[in-house]
Amino acid sequence: MSDPKELPDHLESVPERPIDPDRVLSDDELQAGGLQPVKAYVRTKAGKSAERQKRYREKKEAEGFKQTNVQVPEEHQETIRELARKLREGEPLEGGATLKPEGEPKAPISPEAESLTEADRRVLEVAKGKGFRSRLVRLLVGV
C-alpha cells in the first residue's frame, strides 16, 4: 500500500483502524451469507452532461416551463403530446379554447348521475378539480 490512491485489500492493512478486525466477518463468511464481492467505481462530481442538463432545466424554469409527467392510455398519448406542443408554441387550441390554471368548467359536472359507470364517475371527479390534470380532462372530453 505504497500508493495513497490504492485501496487496501484487508482491514488489517489499514493504519489507524476505525473498526476492530476481530469483529468483522471474513470474506468466506460473507459469501456463505449470500453476499457477492463487487468492485465499484463511483463518480465524485457531476459530469459535463449532467451540468449541461442542470443549466437547461434552470433556463427552462426561468422561462416559465416545468416538466410534467402524466400517465394516459396509449391511444391518447399522441393527443397529449400535440396538446403540449401547442401550449409550448403558443398556438390556439381547437375551438379557441385556452388552458389557464384558474377557472371553472364550462358546464356543471355532476358525478351523481345514475347512468354513469364507476370509471366515468372517477373522470368527473378529476374534472371537477382546478389543477392542470383537471383542465386536461375537460379539454379532452370537450366540457
C-alpha positions in Angstrom: 0.0 0.0 0.0 2.7 2.5 -1.0 0.4 4.4 -3.4 -2.1 6.6 -1.3 -4.8 6.1 -4.1 -4.6 2.3 -3.8 -7.3 0.8 -1.6 -6.3 -1.8 1.0 -7.3 -5.4 0.4 -7.9 -6.2 4.1 -8.9 -4.2 7.1 -5.8 -5.3 8.9 -3.6 -3.3 6.4 -5.4 0.0 7.2 -3.4 2.2 9.6 -5.4 3.7 12.5 -8.2 1.2 12.0 -11.7 2.5 12.9 -13.1 -1.0 13.4 -11.7 -3.9 15.4 -10.8 -6.5 12.7 -11.7 -9.4 15.1 -15.4 -8.3 15.0 -15.6 -8.1 11.2 -16.8 -11.1 9.2 -14.3 -12.8 6.8 -14.9 -12.8 3.0 -15.8 -16.5 3.3 -18.4 -15.9 6.0 -19.9 -13.0 3.9 -20.1 -15.2 0.8 -21.7 -18.0 2.9 -24.3 -15.5 3.9 -25.2 -14.9 0.3 -23.2 -11.7 -0.5 -21.1 -11.4 -3.6 -17.8 -9.5 -3.8 -18.1 -6.3 -6.0 -15.7 -3.8 -7.3 -17.3 -0.4 -8.0 -16.3 3.0 -9.4 -18.2 6.0 -8.1 -18.4 9.4 -9.8 -17.5 12.0 -7.2 -18.6 15.1 -9.1 -21.2 15.8 -11.8 -20.2 15.1 -15.4 -20.4 17.6 -18.2 -23.7 16.2 -19.5 -25.3 16.4 -16.0 -24.1 20.0 -15.6 -25.5 20.9 -19.1 -28.8 19.3 -18.3 -29.0 21.2 -15.0 -28.3 24.5 -16.8 -31.0 23.7 -19.4 -33.6 22.8 -16.7 -32.8 26.1 -14.8 -33.1 28.1 -18.1 -36.5 26.5 -18.9 -37.7 27.1 -15.4 -36.7 30.8 -15.6 -38.7 30.9 -18.9 -41.8 29.6 -17.1 -41.7 26.0 -18.3 -41.9 23.0 -16.0 -41.7 19.3 -16.9 -44.9 17.4 -16.1 -45.2 13.6 -16.5 -48.6 12.1 -16.8 -49.9 8.6 -17.4 -52.6 8.3 -20.0 -54.0 5.4 -22.0 -51.8 4.6 -25.0 -54.5 5.7 -27.5 -54.4 9.3 -26.0 -50.6 9.7 -25.8 -50.3 11.5 -29.1 -53.2 13.8 -28.2 -51.4 14.8 -25.0 -48.1 15.4 -26.9 -49.8 17.5 -29.5 -51.6 19.5 -26.8 -48.2 20.1 -25.0 -46.6 21.2 -28.3 -49.4 23.7 -29.0 -49.1 25.1 -25.4 -45.3 25.4 -25.8 -45.5 27.2 -29.1 -48.5 29.4 -28.0 -50.8 28.1 -30.7 -54.6 28.3 -30.0 -56.2 25.1 -29.1 -59.1 23.6 -31.0 -62.3 25.6 -30.7 -60.5 28.7 -29.5 -60.1 27.2 -26.0 -57.2 28.2 -23.9 -55.7 26.4 -20.9 -55.4 28.6 -17.8 -54.7 27.2 -14.4 -57.6 29.1 -12.9 -61.2 29.0 -14.0 -64.2 26.7 -13.8 -65.5 24.1 -16.2 -67.9 25.4 -19.0 -70.7 23.1 -17.9 -71.7 21.9 -14.5 -70.4 18.4 -13.8 -72.5 16.1 -11.7 -70.9 12.8 -10.6 -74.2 11.7 -9.1 -75.8 10.8 -12.5 -77.2 7.3 -12.2 -76.4 6.2 -15.8 -72.6 6.7 -15.3 -70.1 3.8 -14.8 -67.6 3.9 -11.9 -64.8 4.9 -14.3 -67.0 7.8 -15.6 -67.6 9.0 -12.1 -63.9 9.0 -11.4 -63.2 11.0 -14.5 -65.9 13.5 -13.5 -64.3 13.8 -10.0 -61.0 14.6 -11.6 -62.6 17.1 -14.0 -64.2 19.0 -11.1 -60.8 20.0 -9.8 -58.9 23.2 -10.5 -55.5 21.7 -11.4 -53.7 21.1 -14.7 -54.8 17.5 -14.8 -58.5 18.5 -14.4 -58.1 21.1 -17.2 -56.6 18.4 -19.5 -59.5 16.0 -18.8 -62.0 18.8 -19.5 -60.2 19.7 -22.7 -60.1 16.0 -23.9 -63.8 15.4 -23.0 -64.9 18.7 -24.5 -66.6 20.1 -21.4 
